[in-house]
Amino acid sequence: MRVLGIDPGYAIVGWGVVEYVGNRFAPVGYGAVVTEKDTPFEQRLAQIYDGVLDICRRYQPEALSIEKLYYQHNQTTVIGVAEARGVILLAAAQCGVPIYEYTPMQVKQAITGYGKAVKKQIQEMTRMMLRLDAIPKPDDTADALGMAIAHCHCSRSRLMGTRPR
């Protein structure tokens, strides 16, 4: 199974493609779509859309795993992230990639076995599962790889209730 994990944002969109075969994970590609702060917001959204569309076409994932949006303290930030998330979902849908959403607790549980794990624990487990020398930077990329791994685990488990969006 080939899964594209996405950590949505409007400044940095982390992405990671993971291959899961025979209970083993292999990183296929990972990186970040970065937009500049001074660029008009609608152009930033277009850059994100184009970037995700390119990733979907290049890597041909069988599923996209993305974190469910949750309310943050800054309403302006959550609205911007929601808009970025919208163009990400549109790009995946236009490529015919099924979309799966997970809560932060589901991701933590799937990767570490503990729903209240801290970010560093999740990133280190992700690094170990993918047999990487270092935790990928920026953090958004490591988080995206974790999203992909979480889907691989959850899609094998009826307990997590995975269904396409």
C-alpha positions in Angstrom: 0.0 0.0 0.0 1.3 3.5 -0.9 0.1 6.3 1.3 0.6 10.1 1.1 0.6 11.7 4.5 -0.1 15.4 4.7 0.5 17.9 7.5 -1.6 20.9 6.3 -0.7 24.5 6.7 -0.5 27.6 4.6 3.2 28.5 5.2 4.5 24.9 5.1 2.6 21.8 3.9 4.6 18.7 5.0 4.2 15.7 2.9 5.5 12.1 3.0 4.9 9.1 0.8 5.3 5.7 2.5 5.1 2.2 1.1 3.7 -0.5 3.4 4.3 -4.1 2.4 4.4 -7.2 4.6 4.3 -5.2 7.8 7.4 -3.1 6.8 7.5 0.6 6.0 9.7 2.2 3.4 9.9 6.0 2.7 9.3 6.7 -1.0 9.6 10.5 -0.9 9.1 13.4 1.5 9.4 17.1 1.7 7.5 20.3 2.1 5.5 22.7 -0.1 6.6 26.1 1.2 4.9 29.4 0.5 6.3 32.8 1.2 4.7 35.1 3.8 4.7 38.1 1.4 2.9 36.3 -1.3 -0.9 37.1 -1.6 -2.9 34.4 0.1 -4.8 33.2 -3.0 -1.4 32.6 -4.7 -0.2 30.7 -1.7 -3.3 28.5 -2.0 -2.6 28.0 -5.7 1.0 27.0 -4.9 -0.2 24.5 -2.4 -2.8 23.0 -4.8 -0.2 22.7 -7.6 2.3 21.2 -5.2 0.0 18.5 -3.9 -1.4 17.8 -7.4 2.2 17.2 -8.6 3.0 14.9 -5.6 -0.2 12.9 -6.3 0.7 12.5 -10.0 4.3 11.7 -9.4 3.9 9.2 -6.6 0.4 7.7 -7.4 -0.7 7.1 -3.7 -3.5 4.7 -3.0 -4.7 6.9 -0.1 -4.2 10.3 1.4 -4.0 10.6 5.2 -4.6 14.0 6.8 -5.2 15.2 10.3 -8.7 16.3 11.2 -8.8 20.0 11.7 -9.2 21.1 15.3 -9.8 24.5 16.8 -6.7 26.4 17.7 -6.4 29.5 19.9 -5.9 31.8 16.9 -9.0 31.9 14.8 -7.2 33.6 11.9 -4.7 30.7 11.8 -7.4 28.0 11.8 -9.3 29.6 9.0 -6.1 29.8 6.9 -5.2 26.2 7.6 -8.8 25.2 6.7 -8.6 27.0 3.4 -5.2 25.3 2.6 -6.6 22.0 3.7 -9.5 22.5 1.2 -7.2 22.9 -1.8 -5.2 19.9 -0.6 -8.4 17.7 -0.5 -9.4 19.1 -3.9 -6.1 18.1 -5.5 -6.3 14.6 -4.0 -9.9 14.2 -5.1 -9.1 15.3 -8.7 -6.4 12.6 -8.8 -8.8 10.0 -7.6 -7.0 9.5 -4.3 -9.3 8.4 -1.4 -9.0 10.7 1.6 -8.8 9.5 5.3 -8.9 11.8 8.3 -7.5 11.1 11.7 -7.5 12.9 15.0 -4.2 13.7 16.7 -5.0 11.1 19.4 -5.6 8.4 16.7 -2.2 9.2 15.1 -0.4 9.1 18.4 -2.0 5.8 19.3 -1.3 4.3 15.9 2.4 5.2 16.0 3.4 4.9 19.7 0.6 2.9 21.2 -0.1 5.8 23.6 -2.7 8.5 22.7 -1.0 11.2 24.8 2.5 10.8 23.4 4.5 14.0 22.9 5.6 15.2 19.5 9.3 14.1 19.9 8.2 10.5 20.8 6.1 10.4 17.6 8.8 11.8 15.4 11.4 9.3 16.9 9.1 6.3 16.4 8.5 7.5 12.8 12.2 7.8 12.2 12.8 4.3 13.6 9.9 2.7 11.6 11.2 4.2 8.4 14.8 3.4 9.3 15.9 7.0 8.7 19.2 8.3 10.0 17.6 11.5 11.3 14.2 13.0 11.9 13.2 14.8 8.7 13.1 18.5 8.8 11.0 20.7 8.8 8.9 19.1 11.6 5.9 19.3 9.2 7.6 16.7 7.0 8.2 14.3 9.9 4.5 14.8 11.0 3.3 14.0 7.4 5.3 10.8 7.4 3.7 9.9 10.7 0.3 10.6 9.2 1.1 8.1 6.4 2.3 5.4 8.9 -0.8 6.0 11.1 -3.1 5.3 8.1 -1.2 2.1 7.3 -1.7 0.9 10.8 -5.3 2.1 11.1 -6.4 0.7 7.7 -5.5 -2.8 9.1 -7.6 -2.2 12.2 -11.4 -2.1 12.3 -11.1 -0.5 15.8 -10.0 2.9 14.3 -13.0 3.0 11.9 -11.2 4.1 8.8 -13.4 5.0 6.0 -12.8 7.4 3.1 -14.0 10.9 3.6 
